[in-house]
Amino acid sequence: MTMHAPDENAADQHGAGALNGVLDDLGRLAEGRTTVAFGDIVSTLGARGFGPLLLILSLFLMVPVGAIPGVPAAVGLVVIGIGAQVARGRKGLWLPQRVNRLRIEGQRVTQAIAVLRPRLQWLGRVLHRRLPLLAEGRLSLMTIGLVLICLGIAMVIIGFVPLLPLLLALPALVFGIGLTMRDGVVVLLGHAGLIPAVIVAWRSLAGG
């Protein structure tokens, strides 16, 4: 297993700067490469903290990258790891070597960045720090962490069901935005987004 530790200077960045910076870092990683190791993507994103990492990986499940076999399960394992560390108030992330070695076409990563950048720039303009207790409070972070663990487990177990990874990624995405922007209102929306995800996941597990 490999540990991905956040950069102490970058991990404290929040808001629009973090959103733009993480895409710049990811673009430099994929530039000129035929394929990119999933572990390198996690290290690059995670250097700026769990919020941006969670945000971008969740978005990956909503663009063509998420259709690559193995990606939903790999993202699910990362979400489980993020949830555990957020709940414990710890930094750093351990991933199995098999997940680290999963490779994604560099062109797909570059295309995903082009799709995501204008949307993240818009988010950076309209969101700001609100209700910080919900985005930074210890009890709230523990709750978010436990929810992320459950979402990650669902991604691993039933992430192969068409469109289900997208639905499971939605609340994880919103939590990632809330943590990155330190916006408690967005965190509340993340909890609300659990309702459709839980309903569909339950029906999938029940076979109906």
C-alpha positions as CSV (number, residue, x, y, z in Angstrom):
1,M,0.0,0.0,0.0
2,T,1.1,3.5,-0.7
3,M,0.6,6.7,1.3
4,H,-0.3,9.9,-0.4
5,A,0.5,12.8,1.9
6,P,-0.8,16.3,1.4
7,D,1.6,19.1,0.8
8,E,1.6,21.2,4.0
9,N,1.9,24.5,2.0
10,A,-0.9,23.7,-0.5
11,A,-3.2,21.8,1.7
12,D,-4.5,24.9,3.4
13,Q,-5.7,26.5,0.1
14,H,-9.4,26.9,-0.2
15,G,-11.8,28.6,-2.5
16,A,-11.4,29.5,-6.1
17,G,-7.6,29.4,-5.9
18,A,-7.7,25.8,-4.9
19,L,-10.2,24.9,-7.6
20,N,-8.1,26.5,-10.4
21,G,-4.8,25.3,-8.9
22,V,-5.7,21.7,-8.8
23,L,-6.7,21.6,-12.5
24,D,-3.5,23.3,-13.4
25,D,-1.6,20.7,-11.5
26,L,-3.5,17.9,-13.1
27,G,-3.0,19.4,-16.5
28,R,0.8,19.5,-16.0
29,L,0.7,15.8,-14.9
30,A,-1.2,14.6,-18.0
31,E,0.6,16.9,-20.5
32,G,2.5,14.8,-23.1
33,R,1.7,11.5,-21.5
34,T,0.0,8.6,-23.2
35,T,-1.3,7.2,-19.9
36,V,-1.4,8.5,-16.3
37,A,-1.3,6.3,-13.3
38,F,-4.3,6.7,-11.0
39,G,-2.0,6.9,-8.0
40,D,-0.2,9.9,-9.6
41,I,-3.6,11.6,-10.1
42,V,-4.5,11.0,-6.4
43,S,-1.1,12.4,-5.3
44,T,-1.5,15.5,-7.4
45,L,-5.0,16.2,-6.4
46,G,-4.5,15.3,-2.7
47,A,-1.6,17.6,-2.4
48,R,-4.2,20.4,-2.0
49,G,-6.3,18.7,0.5
50,F,-9.2,16.2,0.7
51,G,-11.8,18.7,-0.5
52,P,-10.3,19.2,-4.0
53,L,-9.4,15.5,-4.3
54,L,-13.0,14.5,-3.5
55,L,-14.4,17.1,-5.8
56,I,-12.4,16.2,-8.9
57,L,-12.6,12.4,-8.5
58,S,-16.3,12.7,-8.1
59,L,-16.5,14.8,-11.3
60,F,-14.5,12.1,-13.1
61,L,-17.4,9.8,-12.7
62,M,-19.6,12.3,-14.5
63,V,-17.4,12.6,-17.6
64,P,-16.0,10.0,-20.0
65,V,-13.2,9.0,-17.6
66,G,-15.8,7.5,-15.4
67,A,-16.8,5.0,-18.1
68,I,-13.4,3.3,-18.0
69,P,-13.6,-0.2,-16.4
70,G,-12.3,-0.1,-12.9
71,V,-12.4,3.6,-12.4
72,P,-15.7,3.7,-10.4
73,A,-14.3,1.0,-8.0
74,A,-10.9,2.8,-7.7
75,V,-12.7,6.1,-7.0
76,G,-14.8,4.3,-4.4
77,L,-11.7,3.0,-2.6
78,V,-10.3,6.6,-2.5
79,V,-13.6,7.9,-1.2
80,I,-13.5,5.3,1.6
81,G,-10.0,6.4,2.5
82,I,-10.9,10.1,2.4
83,G,-13.9,9.4,4.6
84,A,-11.9,7.5,7.1
85,Q,-9.3,10.2,7.4
86,V,-11.8,13.1,7.5
87,A,-13.7,11.3,10.3
88,R,-10.5,10.8,12.2
89,G,-9.2,14.3,11.6
90,R,-6.1,12.9,9.9
91,K,-4.1,13.7,6.8
92,G,-2.5,11.4,4.3
93,L,-4.2,8.6,2.3
94,W,-3.2,4.9,1.8
95,L,-4.2,3.1,-1.3
96,P,-3.5,-0.5,-2.5
97,Q,-0.8,-0.8,-5.2
98,R,-3.4,-2.3,-7.6
99,V,-5.4,0.9,-7.4
100,N,-2.3,3.1,-7.8
101,R,-1.3,1.2,-10.9
102,L,-4.6,1.6,-12.7
103,R,-3.8,3.7,-15.8
104,I,-6.0,6.3,-17.6
105,E,-5.4,7.8,-21.0
106,G,-3.7,11.1,-20.8
107,Q,-6.0,12.5,-23.5
108,R,-9.1,11.6,-21.5
109,V,-7.7,13.4,-18.5
110,T,-6.9,16.5,-20.6
111,Q,-10.4,16.4,-22.1
112,A,-11.9,16.1,-18.6
113,I,-10.0,19.2,-17.5
114,A,-11.3,21.2,-20.4
115,V,-14.9,20.2,-19.5
116,L,-14.5,20.9,-15.8
117,R,-12.5,24.1,-15.8
118,P,-15.4,26.6,-16.7
119,R,-17.7,24.9,-14.3
120,L,-15.2,25.1,-11.4
121,Q,-14.4,28.7,-12.3
122,W,-18.2,29.5,-12.0
123,L,-18.4,27.8,-8.6
124,G,-15.4,29.8,-7.4
125,R,-17.3,33.0,-8.2
126,V,-20.6,32.2,-6.7
127,L,-19.7,30.3,-3.5
128,H,-17.9,31.5,-0.4
129,R,-17.4,30.7,3.3
130,R,-20.7,30.3,5.1
131,L,-21.8,28.4,8.2
132,P,-18.2,27.3,8.9
133,L,-19.3,25.0,11.7
134,L,-20.9,22.7,9.2
135,A,-17.8,22.7,6.9
136,E,-15.1,22.7,9.5
137,G,-16.6,21.6,12.8
138,R,-15.3,18.3,14.3
139,L,-18.8,16.7,14.7
140,S,-19.8,17.7,11.1
141,L,-16.5,16.4,9.7
142,M,-17.0,13.1,11.5
143,T,-20.5,12.8,10.0
144,I,-19.3,13.7,6.5
145,G,-16.5,11.1,6.9
146,L,-18.9,8.3,7.8
147,V,-21.2,9.2,4.9
148,L,-18.3,9.2,2.5
149,I,-17.3,5.7,3.7
150,C,-20.8,4.4,2.9
151,L,-20.8,6.1,-0.5
152,G,-17.4,4.6,-1.3
153,I,-18.4,1.1,-0.3
154,A,-21.5,1.4,-2.6
155,M,-19.3,2.6,-5.5
156,V,-17.1,-0.5,-5.1
157,I,-19.9,-3.0,-4.7
158,I,-22.5,-1.7,-7.2
159,G,-20.6,0.8,-9.2
160,F,-20.9,-1.3,-12.3
161,V,-24.7,-0.6,-12.5
162,P,-25.3,1.9,-15.4
163,L,-25.6,5.5,-14.2
164,L,-25.4,4.5,-10.5
165,P,-21.7,5.7,-10.1
166,L,-22.9,9.2,-11.3
167,L,-25.7,9.2,-8.7
168,L,-23.4,8.1,-5.9
169,A,-20.8,10.6,-6.9
170,L,-23.2,13.5,-6.7
171,P,-23.3,13.9,-2.9
172,A,-19.6,13.2,-2.7
173,L,-19.0,15.9,-5.2
174,V,-21.1,18.4,-3.2
175,F,-19.3,17.5,0.0
176,G,-16.0,18.1,-1.9
177,I,-17.2,21.5,-3.0
178,G,-18.4,22.4,0.5
179,L,-15.1,21.3,2.1
180,T,-13.0,23.2,-0.5
181,M,-15.0,26.4,-0.3
182,R,-15.7,26.0,3.4
183,D,-19.3,26.5,2.6
184,G,-21.7,24.9,5.2
185,V,-24.7,25.6,3.0
186,V,-23.2,23.4,0.3
187,V,-22.5,20.7,2.9
188,L,-26.2,20.7,3.8
189,L,-27.0,20.2,0.1
190,G,-24.6,17.2,0.1
191,H,-26.6,15.6,2.9
192,A,-29.8,16.2,0.9
193,G,-28.3,14.6,-2.1
194,L,-27.9,11.4,-0.2
195,I,-31.7,10.7,-0.4
196,P,-31.9,9.8,-4.1
197,A,-28.6,8.0,-3.9
198,V,-29.7,5.8,-1.0
199,I,-33.1,5.0,-2.7
200,V,-31.5,3.9,-6.0
201,A,-28.7,2.0,-4.3
202,W,-31.2,0.1,-2.1
203,R,-33.3,-0.8,-5.1
204,S,-30.2,-2.0,-6.9
205,L,-29.2,-4.2,-4.0
206,A,-32.7,-5.5,-3.6
207,G,-32.7,-6.5,-7.2
208,G,-35.6,-4.3,-8.1
